Amino acid sequence: MGTKVVVETEVGEFIGRVALTPRRREAYTQPYDILRVAAERDVAEEDERRELAREVRIEAQKLARDHRIQGVQFIGCDVSLDGSYIEVKYESEKDVNLGAVTNGLRREYDAGVRLTRFNFIERAGDVGGCDTCGLPLCCATWSGARSMGPVNVRLARQQGVTPNEKIMGCCGEVKCCMRYEHDTYKEFKERAPYKNTDVKLGEREGKVVDYSMVKDSVFVKFGPQRSDTELVPLITLARENEDIFPADPEEEPEPSDEDDS
């Protein structure tokens, strides 16, 4: 991992770094064929292409200004080793017609030009890195992160999480794992009683005050004190309360040490 290599892509040869190996994680896209380990000559040529990429990005910005195209920011550019293909990456809050920029770049550099729109997830995935969990960014190693849809603060609140810096990703938005877990939380809440619902447990009556989705349970308060709150599995409440559906109705909860005492 980390070794610079020359790879063959569908649009030409590029220099990249080995990011993942099959033994560590399954690739989310078809891996490119490695032609060779990058030599000094390849690295020197890549440096030249990097300078050309900066020039292309600046030229794209000028063309957009000349054609009065607003709301577009060009954030990067990749040029193949032979200079026959150029990909310019840009950000835009709305759809814009960049045909004039594409045609201008083709005439100027006599190469195939493609303009690719990046959103915040794709940009973070393109840069890569590690998150606070110590693992590589999901958007950089897993294609599913890019297809799950938008992640926002409202979604985090629906999971009972107060927005804070711990749930914010490197891109500045709510972490993708919050979106990944959302459907599970949604399914749990469809089976569990609403908060502040009165429930019965034997001869006692209490009120649901919080959830524990991981344990398929709810916190029930049976008295005025905080110590009167207990964690009760849905399967236990379902016996005496309507409209409560445990994840596995056939599975009885195992008695805890406290119950034995």
N, C-alpha and C positions, 0 to 999 in steps of 0.2 A: 504494500500500500504506500502511496505517495510517490512512486517511481514515475518519472516523465516518460511517456511513450508516444509514438506516432500511430494514429489509428485511421482506418479507412471508413469514411462515412458516405452517406448517399449523395453528398454534395462536394466531396473532395477530402483531402488529407488534412488532419488537424493534430496538434500536439495537446495531449491531456495528461492528467494524473490518474493513476489507479486509485479509485475511491473505495471500492468494495471487492471482496473476494467471495466466491460461492460458499466457502465454509463459514463465513461470518454472517452473511445475510443474503437472501434471495434478491436478485436484481429486479427493479420494477419496470425496466425496459430491456429490450434486446441488446445485449452488450455488443460493442463494436469490435471488429477484428483488429488485433494489434499487429501492426506491420513490423515494428522494431522498437527497441529501446532508443529513446531520443539521444542522438549524438550531439557533439558540440556544434556541428554545422546546422543541425535542425534547431537547436536552441537559439543560435545567432539569427537564423531566418525568422524564427518566431518573434524575436525582439523587433525585427524590421516590420513584421506584420502588425505588431502591437502599436508601433508608431503610426502606421498607416490607418489602423483602426481609430486612433484618436483624431486623425485628420478627417476621416469619413464622418465621424460623429459630429464634429464641428461643422462640416459642410452640410450635413443633414439639417442641423439647426438653422443655418443660414438660409437654406432653401425653404424651410418652413416659414421663416420670417418674411422672406421675399414674396411668398404666396399667401401671406396673411393667415397662416394656419395657427390658431391659438390653442392653448391647453394641452400641448404635447411637450414631453420632456424626454430627450434621447439619453438613455442611461448606460448604454454599452454597445460594443460592436465586435464581431468576430470575423476574421478574414482567413480563408484557407491558405495553406502553405504556398500553393502556386498562384494565389491572388485571383483565382477565377470565380470565387464565390464570396459574397459579403452578406452578413446578417446584422441588421441594425435593430437593437432592442429599444423599445420606448414605452413610456407610461402615459396614459390618458384617462381622465375620468369619464369621457364619453366617446362614442364612435366618431372618428374623423376620417376624411378622405385624404390619404397621403400619396396618391398616385403621382402627383407632381414631384414629390420628393424622391420617390422610387425611380422615376424616369430620369430625373436630373442626375442621380447618383450613377445610374447605368451609363449615361453619356459621358460622365466625367471620368469614370474609372474602367469603362469597357469590361464589365464583369456582371455576373448574375447577382442581383440584389433582392434581398427579402427583408421586409420590415415586420418585426414580430412584437406584438403587444404583450407586455408583462403586467400582471397584477402583483399585489404585495406578497402573496404566497409564492408565486413563481420566482419573484426576485429573490426572496429569502432562500428558496430552494436552489437557485442558480449560484448564489454565493456560498451556501453550505455552512457548516459549523456544528457546534454541539449546544444542546439546550441545558437548562439547569439540572435536568435529570442525569446528565452525563452521557447521554446517547446522541448520535447524529440527528440533525433535524429531520422530523418526519417528512416534511415537504421536499427534502433533498434525497431521501432514500426510499420513499413509498409513494407511488402514483396515486393511491387512494386519498391521500391528504388533499390533493388538488381537485378532486372531484366530489368532495363531500358537501360543498356549498359554503356560503359565508359563515364566519364565526363572529359573534358580537357579544357585547356585555349583557344584553337581555337574555341570551342563551345561558350564560353563566348564572344569572340570577334565578333562572328556572330550575337550576340544579342546586339551589340553596347556597351558592358560593358568592360571597361579597367580593366585588371587583377589587383586586389589589395587584401589586407588582408580581406576585408569585404565579398568577395565571396568565400573565402577558408574555408572549413569545418574543423572539429576537426581531421580528418584523414590526413589532409595536401593536399587534392585534392579539386577541384572545387565542391561547394555544389550540392547535388542531385537536389535541386529545380531548378537549372539552366538547368539541363537536362530535368526535368519534363516540363518546360515551352518552351523548344526548338521547339517542333513541332508546337506550336501556333505561335511563331515568324516566323518559316519557312512558314507556311500557309499565314500569313499576308504579307510577302514579295513577295509571288507569286501573290498577288492581288494588291499590291501597286506599284507605279512607282519607278524605281531605283533612287538613289541619283544622283543629278546633272541633272536630267531630266527636260526639259523645259515643263511647263504646262500653260494652259490658265484658267483664272477665270474671266468671263465677258470680259471687255475690257482690263484687265490687263494680263500681262505675267510675270511669275516668274520661279524660279528654286527650285526643291525639295532639301532640305539640311539635313533633319533629319526625324525620325519616332516617332510616338506615338502609339504603338500597342494597348495599353489599351483603347485608345479613337478611334481606327480605323481611324486614321488621320495621316497626314504628315505635317511637317513644310515647308512652302513655303516662299522663300525670293523674295520680289517684288521690291527691290531697293538696293542701295549700303550700306545703314546703317543697323546695327543690329536690330534697331527698326522696320525695314521694314519687318521683318519675322512674319508670321502669321500661326496659327494652323488651317488647313483646313481639314474637314472630307473627306474621300474617296468618299462618296456618292455625295458630292458637286462637286468634280473634275470629277467624272465619267460622268456627264452630257455633258461636253465639251471636254473630253479627252478620247482617245481610250485606251484599254488594262488596265483599272482600274476597279476593281470589289469590291464594298463595301461588308461588311459582311452581311448586310441586305438591299438589293436594294429597298425594299418596305418602309423602315423606313426613314422618313425625319428627319433631325437634328432639335432639338428644338432651337429656336432663343435665343441668350444670351442677357444679359442686355446691353452689349456693342452695339449689333445690334439695339436694341430698341432706344438707344440714338443717 
